[in-house]
């Protein structure tokens, strides 16, 4: 048996890899600062308008996440005999990024020991075991966050996020009023620290696309698919309220944060043009499937990890082709998205069989 040993594509150009990490580092630091400020003005009780404890807890989680990640990688480097690499700040960037990402994906209710365990699982088991940056299969931050959600879910539950309220509207036909300005600015009780202003996240998305840290095709396809499915589900269930339903799905939860930092992560996402489109659509469909009919409130973490899991298969089976084949792929994916949106919409109303029979009757 012959083994082929070579660097993954993202490690071939060390300078380009460093620039990617640095630009991502800058973006995560900006989100972290804004998240600290934003969380301070998210009232825990209705009569309060200032929450210094939330500010401190957010700051503490971000610092602990980054620090623990650096310590883990430094200890691993000591064992490997490469600790001298940490004499330059650029060696600190990726560990800090991993720690910040994990902290940003957790709520402020997370106990510090849970955060530390999540960082350990994400950084060591999710990344270092596979060989470090550029070699892992799954997004390390999501590995750690999934571990925290499965093992310590009771500590991570947030009671009244917009997505929780939106689900109650879908399932229980409850009446809820949303302040769109507050949602746009990130001034709401969030599923995760990183669920901040959509304005900021949109600007960072543009910045990371321009600096070629992420591929716009993945992020835009993901956002577009979530929008279309939300619009269809919203129209079937709320009629004219479909637009608000779609906006809330885009502005809250991890939709935009995922589009910026998770879905298009360069190591664990596909490489070819068509594969990226298929991957983004699959992740978006799974996200909406969990949100609409699943037991969990947020589906981005599970959806991206599923996308990472099937990325090798997509890379092997979906090959780069000419423009005509690309158009056919786009049309096929569009049809799938429309069908999935309609199916989810009718499932919520328990009218799927009725709709299917009406469709068959119309065709025949």
Secondary structure, 3 states (H helix, E strand, C coil): CCCCCCCCHHHCCHHHHHHHHHHHHHHHHHHHHHHHHHHHCCCCCCCCCCCHHHHHHHHHHHHHHHHHHHHHHHHHHHHHCCHHHHHCCHHHHHHHHHHHHHHHCCCCCCCHHHHHHHHHHHHHHCCHHHCCCCCCCCCHHHHHHHHHHHHCHHHHCCCCCHHHHHHHHHHHCCCCCCCHHHHHHCCCCCCCCCCCCHHHHHHHHHHHHHCCCCCHHHHHHHHHHHHHHHHHHHHHHHHHHHHHHHHHHHHCCCHHHHHHHCCCCCCCCCCCHHHHHHHHHHHHHHHHHHHHHCCCCCCHHHHHHHHHHHHHHHHHHCCCCCHHHHHHHHHHHHHHHHHHHHHHHHHHCCCHHHHHHHHHHHHC
